Amino acid sequence: MKLRPPKRFDLRKKSNGTWTVFDVFTGKPAAVNDIVLNRLDEAQAGKWAIRLNLEFAKRAGGTIH
């Protein structure tokens, strides 16, 4: 049985009500193609976090549950 890798990306709500996807290992905002994933609504941020975590799990060789 393979262990599931730790979740790499999570969400942070900002004081202005928008959301940022951030790297839990570094604490820095995540970026895709040099576009920082901040100032998003909650649904957009959640979708990006799921997508990035799935990609991270795939690259790390872990299973996805």
C-alpha positions as CSV (number, residue, x, y, z in Angstrom):
1,M,0.0,0.0,0.0
2,K,1.4,3.4,-1.0
3,L,1.0,6.2,1.5
4,R,-0.8,9.3,0.3
5,P,1.6,12.3,-0.1
6,P,0.9,15.3,2.1
7,K,-1.4,17.9,0.7
8,R,0.8,20.5,-0.9
9,F,-1.7,23.3,-1.7
10,D,-4.4,24.9,0.4
11,L,-6.5,28.0,0.6
12,R,-6.2,31.1,2.6
13,K,-8.9,33.8,2.9
14,K,-7.7,37.3,2.7
15,S,-9.1,40.2,4.7
16,N,-10.7,41.6,1.5
17,G,-12.8,38.5,1.1
18,T,-10.8,37.0,-1.8
19,W,-8.9,33.7,-1.7
20,T,-5.3,32.7,-2.4
21,V,-4.0,29.2,-3.2
22,F,-0.7,28.7,-1.3
23,D,2.0,26.2,-1.0
24,V,1.8,24.7,2.5
25,F,5.5,23.8,2.4
26,T,6.7,27.4,1.6
27,G,3.8,29.5,2.7
28,K,4.0,31.4,-0.6
29,P,1.1,31.9,-3.1
30,A,1.0,29.2,-5.8
31,A,1.5,30.3,-9.4
32,V,0.6,28.6,-12.7
33,N,2.5,29.9,-15.8
34,D,3.7,32.9,-13.8
35,I,0.2,33.8,-12.8
36,V,-0.2,34.0,-9.0
37,L,-3.4,32.3,-7.8
38,N,-4.7,35.1,-5.6
39,R,-7.7,37.4,-5.6
40,L,-9.9,34.5,-6.5
41,D,-13.4,33.6,-5.3
42,E,-13.7,30.6,-3.1
43,A,-14.9,28.3,-5.8
44,Q,-12.1,29.2,-8.2
45,A,-9.4,28.8,-5.5
46,G,-10.8,25.5,-4.5
47,K,-10.7,24.1,-8.0
48,W,-7.1,25.3,-8.5
49,A,-6.1,23.7,-5.1
50,I,-7.6,20.4,-6.1
51,R,-6.0,20.4,-9.5
52,L,-2.6,21.3,-8.1
53,N,-2.8,18.7,-5.4
54,L,-3.8,16.0,-7.9
55,E,-0.8,17.0,-10.1
56,F,1.5,17.0,-7.1
57,A,0.3,13.5,-6.0
58,K,0.8,12.2,-9.5
59,R,4.3,13.5,-9.7
60,A,5.1,12.2,-6.2
61,G,3.9,8.7,-7.1
62,G,1.3,8.6,-4.4
63,T,-2.2,7.4,-4.5
64,I,-5.2,9.6,-4.7
65,H,-8.2,8.9,-2.5
